[in-house]
Amino acid sequence: MKSVTGRELAKALERSGWVLLRVHGSHHIYGKQGRRERISVPIHGNAAIKRGLLAQLIKLAGIAEKDL
């Protein structure tokens, strides 16, 4: 799995229809019409999201790794 920052993941979520609902500190909370799940993306400067968390977030969002 390639290294992805929080900003890059946020852009990928927005491209796939997720909408920014609110910002709580350094975490951006995304939601999607018709889905109950909320996705919290940590945006800590240019720090990469750790592999396990990234895998969980893209699985929950329903996007492919190639779309990042």
C-alpha positions as CSV (number, residue, x, y, z in Angstrom):
1,M,0.0,0.0,0.0
2,K,1.4,3.4,-0.9
3,S,1.9,6.2,1.5
4,V,-0.9,8.8,1.6
5,T,-1.3,12.0,3.6
6,G,-4.6,13.0,5.2
7,R,-5.1,15.8,2.6
8,E,-4.7,13.3,-0.2
9,L,-7.2,11.0,1.3
10,A,-9.6,13.8,1.9
11,K,-9.4,14.8,-1.8
12,A,-10.0,11.2,-2.8
13,L,-13.1,11.0,-0.6
14,E,-14.5,14.2,-2.0
15,R,-14.0,12.8,-5.6
16,S,-16.0,9.8,-4.7
17,G,-19.0,11.7,-3.3
18,W,-18.2,12.1,0.4
19,V,-18.9,15.6,1.9
20,L,-17.1,17.4,4.6
21,L,-19.5,17.7,7.5
22,R,-17.4,19.3,10.2
23,V,-13.8,19.8,11.4
24,H,-12.9,18.9,15.0
25,G,-9.4,19.9,15.7
26,S,-7.1,18.2,13.1
27,H,-9.7,15.6,12.1
28,H,-12.1,16.2,9.2
29,I,-15.4,14.3,9.5
30,Y,-16.9,13.1,6.2
31,G,-20.4,11.7,5.4
32,K,-22.2,10.6,2.4
33,Q,-25.9,10.8,1.4
34,G,-27.7,7.5,2.2
35,R,-24.9,6.1,4.4
36,R,-24.8,6.0,8.2
37,E,-21.0,5.8,8.4
38,R,-18.9,8.8,9.2
39,I,-15.2,8.8,8.3
40,S,-12.7,10.8,10.4
41,V,-9.6,11.7,8.5
42,P,-6.6,12.8,10.6
43,I,-4.9,15.7,8.8
44,H,-1.6,16.3,10.6
45,G,0.5,18.5,8.2
46,N,2.3,16.3,5.7
47,A,2.4,13.2,7.9
48,A,1.3,10.0,6.2
49,I,-1.6,8.0,7.5
50,K,-0.4,4.7,9.0
51,R,-1.1,1.6,6.8
52,G,-3.7,-0.1,9.0
53,L,-5.8,3.0,9.5
54,L,-5.6,3.8,5.8
55,A,-6.8,0.3,4.9
56,Q,-9.7,0.6,7.3
57,L,-10.7,4.1,6.0
58,I,-10.7,3.1,2.3
59,K,-12.6,-0.1,3.0
60,L,-15.2,1.9,5.0
61,A,-15.4,4.5,2.2
62,G,-15.8,1.9,-0.5
63,I,-13.0,3.3,-2.7
64,A,-10.2,1.4,-4.4
65,E,-6.5,1.9,-3.5
66,K,-5.8,2.9,-7.1
67,D,-8.2,5.8,-6.7
68,L,-6.0,7.5,-4.1
